[in-house]
Amino acid sequence: MNNILAFLAHCAVTAFSLRIASVVFHGVKFASKSSLVMSALLLGIVNALIKPVIIILTIPLTIISFGFFLLVINALMMLLVSSLVSGFKVSGFWTAFLVSIFITVLSYFSGLFIFDTGGSTMPMPSTEHILII
């Protein structure tokens, strides 16, 4: 049950980020609130199921490009979702590329305020297992 709630919370953060992106970027349009919600849910599902497979299949390109190709994959996932959801339009690849970067950054900082990270974005190792000689 906690996984479902965490997924829905991430989808809410994504929906918020998509809405802000539609205001900032003129190439992103939503016909209605339902298309915004469907886009956020589908983007979460695509990022959870399809994106890891694509990343594994494109490991050589990712290594050669020093990880830059991951940004291309993010843009392609955005374009995939826009082609599947009626009422969600992205004007082109470069718009999807910039919007995916914008959404990633905005979702990260929004998630810092919403999700409990214990005051730290990275888990700190425990010091009780460290042997000092």
C-alpha positions in Angstrom: 0.0 0.0 0.0 2.9 2.4 0.8 4.3 1.8 -2.7 1.0 2.9 -4.3 0.8 6.0 -2.2 4.4 6.8 -3.0 3.7 6.4 -6.7 0.6 8.6 -6.5 2.6 11.2 -4.6 5.3 11.2 -7.3 2.5 11.4 -10.0 1.1 14.5 -8.1 4.6 16.1 -8.1 4.9 15.2 -11.8 1.5 16.7 -12.6 2.5 19.9 -10.8 5.8 20.0 -12.7 3.9 19.4 -16.0 1.5 22.2 -15.3 4.3 24.7 -14.5 6.1 23.5 -17.7 3.0 24.2 -19.8 3.0 27.8 -18.5 6.8 28.3 -19.0 7.1 26.5 -22.4 4.7 27.5 -25.2 5.2 24.2 -27.0 3.4 22.2 -24.2 -0.4 22.3 -24.1 -3.0 20.5 -22.1 -6.6 20.4 -23.2 -8.0 19.7 -19.8 -7.1 18.8 -16.2 -7.9 15.2 -16.9 -5.3 15.1 -19.7 -2.8 16.6 -17.3 -3.5 13.9 -14.7 -3.5 11.1 -17.3 -0.2 12.4 -18.7 1.4 12.4 -15.2 0.2 8.9 -14.5 1.3 7.6 -17.8 4.6 9.3 -17.6 5.2 7.6 -14.2 4.2 4.2 -15.7 6.4 4.8 -18.8 9.4 5.9 -16.6 8.9 2.8 -14.4 8.4 0.1 -17.1 9.7 1.2 -20.5 12.5 3.6 -19.7 14.7 1.1 -17.9 14.5 -1.3 -20.8 15.5 1.5 -23.2 18.3 2.5 -21.0 19.7 -1.1 -20.9 19.4 -1.4 -24.7 21.3 1.9 -25.2 24.1 1.4 -22.7 26.8 1.8 -25.4 25.3 5.1 -26.6 25.1 6.3 -23.1 28.7 5.4 -22.3 30.0 7.0 -25.6 28.0 10.2 -24.9 29.1 10.3 -21.2 25.4 10.0 -20.1 24.1 12.7 -22.4 21.9 10.2 -24.2 19.8 9.7 -21.0 18.5 13.2 -21.7 17.5 12.1 -25.1 15.7 9.1 -23.6 13.8 11.4 -21.2 12.7 13.5 -24.2 11.6 10.4 -26.1 9.5 9.2 -23.1 7.9 12.7 -23.0 7.1 12.4 -26.8 5.7 8.9 -26.3 3.3 10.0 -23.6 2.2 13.0 -25.6 1.4 10.7 -28.5 -0.6 8.4 -26.3 -2.6 10.9 -24.3 -5.2 12.9 -26.3 -5.2 16.5 -25.1 -1.5 16.6 -24.3 0.6 18.1 -27.0 4.4 18.7 -27.2 5.5 20.7 -30.3 8.7 18.8 -31.1 11.8 17.0 -29.9 13.7 20.0 -28.6 10.7 21.2 -26.7 10.4 17.8 -25.1 14.1 17.8 -24.4 14.0 21.1 -22.6 10.7 20.3 -20.8 12.1 16.9 -19.6 15.1 18.7 -18.1 12.8 21.3 -16.5 10.5 18.7 -15.1 13.4 16.7 -13.7 14.8 19.7 -11.9 11.5 21.0 -10.7 10.3 17.5 -9.5 13.5 17.0 -7.6 13.2 20.2 -5.7 9.4 19.8 -5.2 10.1 16.3 -3.9 12.6 17.6 -1.4 9.8 19.5 0.3 7.1 16.7 0.1 9.0 13.5 0.7 10.7 12.9 4.1 14.4 12.6 3.5 15.4 13.1 7.0 17.0 16.5 6.2 19.4 14.9 3.7 19.0 14.0 0.0 21.4 11.1 0.3 21.3 8.4 3.0 24.3 8.7 5.2 26.2 5.5 6.2 26.0 4.4 9.8 29.1 5.0 11.9 28.5 2.1 14.3 30.1 -0.4 12.0 33.3 1.6 11.4 36.4 0.1 13.1 38.9 2.7 14.0 42.4 1.2 14.3 
